[in-house]
Amino acid sequence: MEKNLRQLLAGLKYEVIQGSEDREIMGVAYDSRKVEENFLFVCIKGAVSDGHKYASVAAQKGACAIVAEDAVEVPSSVTVIRVENSRYALALISAEWFDHPAKKLTTIGITGTKGKTTTSYMIQSILNAAGHKCGLIGTIESITGKRVIPSENTTPESYLINEYFSEMVESGFDSVVMEVSSQALMLDRVAGIYFDFGIFTNIAPDHIGPNEHKSFEDYMECKKKLLRQCRIGIVNRDDRHYEQIVEGNTCEKLETYGFDSNASLRASNAMMLSKRGRLGIRYEASGIVNIPVEIDIPGKFSVYNSLAAIAVCHHFGVTPDAIMDALTHAKVKGRVEMVHVSDNFTVMIDYAHNAMALESLLSTLREYHPSRLICLFGCGGNRDPERRFSMGEVSGRMADLTIITSDNPRNEEPQAIIDNIVTGIRKTDGRYVTIIDRREAIAWAIHHGEPGDIIVLAGKGHEDYQIIKGKKYPMDERVIIREILDRDAETLKAGGEIRDREYTIHQG
């Protein structure tokens, strides 16, 4: 691919500091390590490093043009373009480089504190089941039709977004659903994209601190940008900040969902479901779509996520029957993901890896009135010990039994992390057992499951690895469960007895 620099700069306000705009560009990069001959290098400022420091390196590697906010020292043969905001510039340049792929897709952006991932998978499931080809960009992965790329950020850098969109167009996709984080909106990763649909799930104090948002007000303002960057806005009417969320929106049309009688799409008669080792919820949807809904994902938040999905898919002309059928099969890896082990008790995997998420999860599961609520979790190494204390305290207070084990110990000793969690749980009167090996802990949990129990494996979610002493080891809890069940079946078939090591259950 080859494009003229002047063409790539179209739509930007810029100043030519040196050189000519009349240059043929063979590639665009924002990482100096990826620069090749006759590339355009865009200097962006990150939390860890500043691309301006690598302008000379990029020039040495063959960059013929540099886009920057600040002064850079490069040979006079290199064109230097100064812009006010190089991240914004990267977004518009990337869209031009890939021939504006967002305009060739129906784009659905989802923002909010919670629910983005589950809602995005629900939408993709419904649309694909109805005959559409829908791509996905989100916290877990990006699916382009050419590749499935594990995610590093909820929303990738603007160049990657446009690259992924381009691959979707080439693969014959007609639509894409993507999670849009507050950081992405703040850092112009989605600049230049005018979404066909913008969903705002909810908002609560989160992501406030160094390198994130200075205040809740700042967090809110960043999130609200999506409703000034979409054609149809779809907003949770029940959120207590609803009026503030929709204030200043520029949507051509604004729709709402929730239990509120004023919502465009309303839920009523919600009922918790528990059947053969599975949990779910059933409710009636009315308003712009009138259907009964049943989902094998527990909790009231599943009502909100599915309402948002229904509201969007309605605009695609998906029939009520197709929506109902797709939602009954909707499943999200690592988000209250049930793994069938027994008809007598429920086992699920969830990504809850901080106190707020764990408390929300356990309070949701309490609504199903389990015989016992058992929570298995660990905490990451080389992280703030306060998280361990608070997670231990939450589980000790809300679970009937806590199984404390390893997560990603990284460069810390697993036992030291477990000791921190125990410090937190001892602030409660909760019962707990410590099993340092996570595989062994999962086996123990399954073997000690009783009728009516809910066993939640928290913290790993969609992750399929464990980091120990700087090395990644394969660890997918779905695989582990399958291996445990297969091994148990072979043992019983051979006339043996399933035995676990004995562990002491302590009282906090």
N, C-alpha and C positions, 0 to 999 in steps of 0.2 A: 504494500500500500504506500502511496505517496501523495502528499497534499502540500499546497502552498501555505507558507506561514501566514500570509495576509488573510487567507481564507479561514485558517484556524482561529484567528483573533477576531473574526467578525462578531459583533455584538458586545465586545469588551471596550471599555475606556482604557487607553494605554498610552504610554509615552515611549518612543524609540530613543534609548540612551546611546546606543552605538550600533553600527552595522545597518543592513538592509532588511526590509520586510519581505523582499522578493527572494525567498529561499524555499527550496523544496525540502520538505520534512519527511523523513523515512520512518519515524516512530516517535512516540511520546512517552516520557518516563518522569516519575516523581521520586524515584529511588535511583541514586547515582550508580548503584551496582548493576542496574539494568540498562544503562545507557549504551548505545551503539553508534556507529558512524552516521552522521547527519540526523541525529535525534534532536527533538526539542526537550529540554529539561526544565521542569517547573519546580521552583524552590518553595516548599511548603514548610511551615513551622509546626512541629509536633510537640507533644508533652515531654519527650525524651531528647529528641535531636532537632536541629534546624537545618533544612535543606540548603539554606544560603551558604553554609559552611562547606558544602560539597560542590559548589558551582565550578570551582577550578578543576576538581576531580572529574566532573562530568565533561568539561571542555577537553581535558586530556584524553578522555575515552572516545571523543569524537562528536560531542554535542555541538551543533552549529548555531543553536539559538538557546537563550536562557530567558525564562520569565521569572521575575522576582519582585518582591515588595521593597527590599532594601538594596543598597549598593553591593555589587559583587565585583571581584577582580578576576577578569578572564582576558585572554588575548583579544586584540582588536579585530581579529578575523571572525570572532563570535558575535552574533547579533544579541543585544541585551534589550529586553522589553520590560519596562517597569509598570506594574499595576498596583492598585490600591489593596487588593485582597487576592493573593495568589491561590488560595483554596477555591475561591469563587471562580477564578480564571481557569483553574484545572478542570472544574466541572463543565464549564462551557466549551473549553477546548476538547475535552474528552467526548462530549456529545457530538461535536462537529467531526472529530476524527473518525468516529464510528457511524457517521451519517444519521445522527439523531434516531437511534433505535427505539427510544421511549415513545416516539410519535407513531410507531408501527405496531404498538402493543396497546391493549387496554390495561392501564396501570392502576393498581390498588395499593395504597400505602396505609400502614397501620401504625399508630403511635399510642402511647399510654404506659402507665407504670406496670400494669400486669395484663396478661391475656393476649399479648401480641403473637406469641409463638403458636399457641393453640388455635387462635382465630385464623391465622394464616394457613395452617394445615387443614382446618375445616373448609375454608374457602377453596383451596386447591383440590381437596377431595371431591367436593360437590361439582366444581366446574369440570374436572377431568371425567367424573362419572357421567356428566351430561354431554360429553363429546367434545368439550373444549380441550385445548392444550395449554395448560397454565404452568408457567415457571414459578420459582420461589427463591427468595433471598431472605435469610433470617439468621437467628441466633445459632441454630443447629447446623445448617447447611445451606448451600445454594444449588439449585437444580436448574440447569440451562438446556437440557436436551442433548448436549454434547458431553457434559461433565456433571458430577456431583462433587461439590467442593466443600470440605469441612470449614466451618466459619471460625474466624479469629475475632471478629467484631459483629455485633448485632447487625449493623449496616456498614458495608465495606466502603473504602475510599471511592470517590466519584468515578475515577478512571475504571476501576473494577466493575462498578455498577453498570456503566455503559458497555464494557466488554461483555459482561454476562447478558445484558439485554440483547446485544448484537448476536450472541450465540443462540439465544432463544428465537430471534427472528429467523436466523439461518436454519434452525431446527423445525420451523413451521409452527411455532407457538403463536397463539393469538392474544395471550394475556399473561400478566405476571402479578403476583402478590408479594409484597415485601414489607418487612418490619422496618420502621423508620424511628430510630432512637433519637432521644433529645440531643445527644452528642452530634449525630448526623445532621440534624437541623441547625445546631449551633455552628458547626464547622463546615457548612455549605456542601456536604457530600451529596445532597439531592438537589442542589441549585440547578435551575434550568429545566427541571422535570415538573410538568404540570399534570398532576395525577388526575385520572378520571374519577377515582373515588378516594376519599381520605377518611379513615376510621379512627375515632378517638375513643379508646376503651374505658379509661378511667385515669385518675391521677391521685397520688399520695406522696408525702415527703420521701424522697429517695434520691440517690445519686447526687447528694449535696456534700461538697467537701472539696479538698484540693484536687485540681485537674478535672473537676466535673462542673458542678453549678454552685455559685456562691450563696444562693438562697432558694427557697421554694418559689419565690416570685420569678426568679430568673429561670428556674426549671419550667415553670408554667409557661412563660413567654416563649421559650424555645419550642415546647410541645405545640403551642397554638399556631406556630408557623405553618403547620400542615394544612390547617383550615383556611389559610390564605394562599394555598398552593394546590388547590384541588377544585374540580368542577362540582362534584356532589360530596357534601360532608355528611358523615353518619356518626352520630354521637350518642354516648350512653346518657340517657335522660335522668337516670337515677343518681348519677354522681353528684355529691354535695357541692362540687365546684362547677356544676353545669353552666350556670349563667356566666361565670368568669371564662370558662372554656370557649363558649361560642361568641363572646364579645369581640367585635372587630373582624369576624370571619368574612371572607369575600366569596363564599361558595355561591354558585348559581342556584343551588338547591340545598337545603339542610334538612336531613331526616334524623329521627331519633329512635332509640329502642330502650326497652327496660320494662319494669313492672308499673311504672307511672301511667296513669290513665291518659295523659296527654301525649304519650310516646306514639310515633308513627307505627311502630311494630311493638306490640305489647305481649308480655308473658303473664299467664295466670294459671292457677291450680297446679303449681309445682309440687311434685311428689318424689321423695327419695325412693330409689329402687335398690333392692338387694336380692341377688339370685345366684345360686350355684357358684359361689366364690367370686362373684362380680358385683360391682356397685355402679349405679347410674342415676339418672334423673329423667323424669317425664313432666311435660308441661304442655299447655295449649298456647299457640301463637296466634295472634289476631291483629287486624289492622291492614297493612299493605299486603300481608300474606296470612291466610287462615289455614293452619295445619296443626295436627297433634305432633309433638316432637318427643323422641326418646333417644337418649344418648348413653353409651356405656363409658362415660367419664363422670365421676362423682362431683357433687358440689354445686352450690348456687352459681358460682362463677361460670360453670359450664352453660348455664342458661344465657348469661350475657354474651359469652363468646359465640354461641350458636346463633343467637339473635342477630349479632353483627354479621355473621356469615350469611344468614338467610336474607338480610336486608340488601347485601351486595349482590348475591346470586339472583335475586328477584329481577334485578336490572338486566341480567344476561338472558332473561326469558327462560330460566330453568323451571321446569314444572314442579308443583308442590310434591308430587310423588317422588320425583328424582331427588329433591332436597331431603325428604324424609328418609329415603333409602340410604343416601350417602352419609347422613348424620349417624345412622345406626352403626355404621362401620368406621366412623372417624376414630383415629387413634394418633397420638403424638408421642414420639419416642422420648421417654424420660420425663413426661409431664403427666402425673398421676396415671402412669401406664400400668395396666393390670397384666400380670403374667399368671396364667392359670396353672396352679399347682394342685389344688384340691377343691372339690365341691363344698367342703366343710368350712374352709376359711379363705380369706382373700390376701393375696400378695401383690404389692404394687411397687413400682420404681418411680422416684420423683427427684427432681433436681434441687429441691430445697436445700440451700447451703448457707443460709444465714438465719438468725433468730426470727426475723420478721416473716420470712417465707415458711419456716418450719412451724411457727405458731399458726399461720393461716392454714397450712395444710392439715395440721392435727385438729384444729377447731372444726374444719370441714368434715373430717372423718369422724369426729365425735358425734356429728348429727346423725350418723347411721347406727348409733347405739351398739357398738361392737361389744362382744363379751369381754374382750381385752383389746386394747390398742397398743401394739408393740412397735417401737420406733428403733430402727437400726441406723446408726450414722457415725461418721468420724469427722474430723476437720483437717483442712489443708495445712501443710507445714510452711514455714517462712511467711506466716501471716499473723495478723494481730491476735494475740491470745484472748483479747476481750470477746471475740466472736465465739471462742470455745466455751468460755464461762457462760455466756448468754444462751448459747444453744443447749448446753447441758441443763441450765435452769429451766428453759422452756420445755424440754422433753421430760425432765423430772416432774414438772408440774402437770403436764397434759397427757403423758403416756402412762399406761399401767405397768409397762416394763420397757426399759431402755437397754439396747445392746450397743455398747460403745466399742467401736472398732477403728480401723484405719481408713483414711480417704486417700489423699495424695500427700504422703509425709514429706516429700521433697528431700531437703537436706537435714531435716530434724529427725530425732529418734521418735518412732511411733508411740512408744510408751510415755514419753514426755508430753505429747499432745493429748493422749488419753487422760493423763493425770490432770491436765488443765480442765478437760471436760468434766471429770469427776468433781473437781473443785466447785464447778457450777451446779452440778446435780445435787451436791450435798447441801445446797441451800434450800432444798425441798425435801419432802419425805418420800420421793419417788424410788421405786425399786430398779436396780440396774445390775448388769453383768458386763464384764470387760473381756473381750476376745480379740486379741491384737490382729490376727489374720482375718481379713475380710471374707475370704472364701469360706473359711471355717465358721465365721460368725453367721453367714447366710445359711449354711447347712444346719447349724444349731437352731436358728430361728424357724426354719421349715420343719425340722424334726420335732420341735416343741410347740408347733401350732395346734390350737384346740378349736373345736367347733365354735363358729361365730367370731373368731379373731380377725382383726385387720392387722396385717404386718406390712409396714412401709419401710423400704430400703431408701434412705434419703441421702442426698448429697452428690451422687454420681450422675444420675439422670441419663442423658444421652451419651455421656463420656464412655469410651470403650478402652480406657487405659488407666494405669496407675503410675505415678511418678515417684521413684525411690532413688535417692542419691543421684539425682540428675539424669536418670535413665527412665524411658517410658517402657512399661511392660503391658502387654495385652490384658485387659480386664473388662469384659462386657458382662454385666450382671445377668443379662438374659441367657448368655452362653453358660455362665456359672450355674444358674438354676437348672438349665437343661442337663448339664453334666451331673449335677447332684441327683436329679431324678433318674437319669439313666443308670448311674452307679448304684442307687438304691434298688432299682428294679433288678439289676443283675445279682446283687447280694441276696435279695429275697428269693429269686429264682433258683439260686444255688443252695437255698436252705439256710443261709446265714442270718445274722441279726444286725440290724443297723445300730451302730454305737457311736456316740459322740464322747469327746473328753468331758469330764465333769468340771463344771464351773460354779463358783459360788455366787448366788444372787444376793446382792447387798441392798440395804435400805438406807436411803439418803438421810 
